[in-house]
Amino acid sequence: MRVDAAYLRNETAFSVVGSTVVNIMFFLMVFGWMKPVPVWGTGGYVFDFAPQSFFTALLCTLLPGFIIRRRLAVAGISPNESTGALVVRAVLFGLGALVAGCGGAALVFLGIELSTIEWTTAFTAKLVYGAVVAAAVTPAGLRVVAGKMSADGRSPGPSRQAPASE
């Protein structure tokens, strides 16, 4: 079973917007405003993909996961997984995003051999990357929790429509 598509779209949109706002704040704190961004080294652009990837995936799995669990409980549907399972899945999604994101960034920058990157390019790429991570992990995480719904098939979404079968 799965939740309806509108619910997945709404939660994913909230995750994308939320992660974009957080990524803007952290980018400005780490790299400042309108100056070239160093590519390599601790605190450099490539290195920054590690915490960005991990925490974006972690939070975009945990927060919607807790929200859907609460909605299930309010609807009288008992989730068939523990909170611990949700936390473990969020950490695993975070680690997977960390390896893919940081490794991918390192491969890209090894290939183009830059020591700095223009601020606007770095900023735009980080925001797009963070939004893509949020858009990928949010529905994936929600589908796992929804797959654990009780057999009555009720949706935790606002419409309370029965989810479509897979």
N, C-alpha and C positions, 0 to 999 in steps of 0.2 A: 504494500500500500504506500501511497505518497500523498503529500499535501497538495492542495490545488495550486495551479501555476501562478495565480495572482498573488497568493501568499508568498511563494518563493521569490517572485519579482519584487514585491514590496520589501521584504527583509533583505534581499540582496542590494536593492537600491539604498536602503538605510546604511548597510555596511560599507558600500562604496563611498557614499557621501561622508560618513563618519571617519573612515580610514583616510580619505583625502584631506579632510580638515586636520587630522592628527599628523599626517605626513607633511603638510605645509608647515605646521608649527615646528616639528622636529628638524625639517630641512633648514629652516631659518635659524634655529638655535645652533645647529651643527656647522652650517656652511656660511651663514651670514647673508648679506644682501648684495647682489650684483658684483661679486668679485669672482675670478676664476676659481674653480673647485679642483683641489688636488685629486688625482685619480687613485694613487697608490699609497700604501702605508696605513698605520692605525689612524682612524679618524678620516681616512680618505673616502672617496666616492664608492669604490668597489667594496671596501670594508663595510661601509654603511648599509650595503644590501643585506648583510647578515642580520642585524637587529630589526631592520625594517621588515624583512621577509618573515622572520620568526614571529614578531609581535603582531603584525597584520594578520597572519594566518591564525595565530592563537586566539586573538580577540574576536576575529570574524567567525570563528567556530564557537567559542565559548558564549559570547553574548547572545547571538540568535538561538543557540542551543538551550540556554537558560530560559529565554523568553518562550520558546515553544514548549518546554517542559512545564512552565507555569500555565500556559494556555491549556495544555492537556489536563493538568490538575484541576483547573477551573471548570473544564468541560466534564470532569468526572472520569477522565481516561488516565489510567495509571501507566506511566512509561515503564517499559520492560528493561530499562537499563539504569544503572546507578549513576549518580553524579560523578563518581570516580571514573566511570567509563567515558563520560563526556570530556572530562579533564584530560584523560590519557589521549583520547582522539585529538583534542585540540593541540596538545604538545606534539604529537606525531605529525599532524598537519603542519605545525610550525617548523619542526625539524626538516620535513620534506621541502617546504618553501625556502628555508634557509639554504639548504644544499643546492637546490635548483637555482635560486635567485643569485646567491653569491657566486656560485660556480659559473653560472651563465654570464654574469657581469664580468668575471675575471677572464673568461674565454673571449668575450667581445673585445675587452680592452687590451688583452694580449695581442689580438689580431690587428688593432689599429695603432698601437704604440704611442699613446698620448700620455703626457705627464700631468696635464690639467685639461679640464673641459669647461667650456663657456657656461656661465651660471644659468642662463635661460634654458639652454639645452639640458643641463643636468637637472634643473628644477622640473621641467616638463616631463622628462623621462621618468623621474622618480614618482611623480604624481600618477602618470599613466600606469607604471608598474604596480604601484600600490593598489590602484583601482582594479587592475586585472587580477591581482592576488585575491582581493576581497570578493570580486565577482566569481572567482573559481571556487573558493573554499566555502563561502556562505551556503550556497545551495547544496553542495556536496555534504556538508555537515548536517544541514536540516533534513536532507533525504535519509540520512542514517537514523536520526532520531525519529522521524516520521515512520520509517520502516519498522520501528519498534512499537508502533501504536497498538493498542488493544484491538481485538478482532472486530469490534463494532464499527470500525472504519470511519469514525467521526473525525472531521478535520479540526485542527486547532486554530485555523485561520478565522478571521472575523466573519466570513460568510457562513461558517459551520456547515458547508456543503460536504457531502461525501467525496473523498478524494477519488480520482480516477485510478483504476487498477493498472498495474504494469503488465 
